[in-house]
Amino acid sequence: MSILFLTEQLNNMENPKRENQQRIANLALKDQKLCKEFVSITFDVDTKASIIAAWILEWICTHHYLE
């Protein structure tokens, strides 16, 4: 998966419902390289996806055990 796919998924997220956050978090958990992309998107504060990426990172950190 690419950063473009991830950004598209974040931009298309309708609302921060639990199931939406979990769906996108699962993408990152399946491909750990995407966690780096989430961080990059989070700090690109000029985009809507930045806020959503921060929500997803928070979700991953509070709901999943990461090694």
Order of alpha helices (4+ residues) and beta strands (2+ residues): alpha-alpha-alpha-alpha
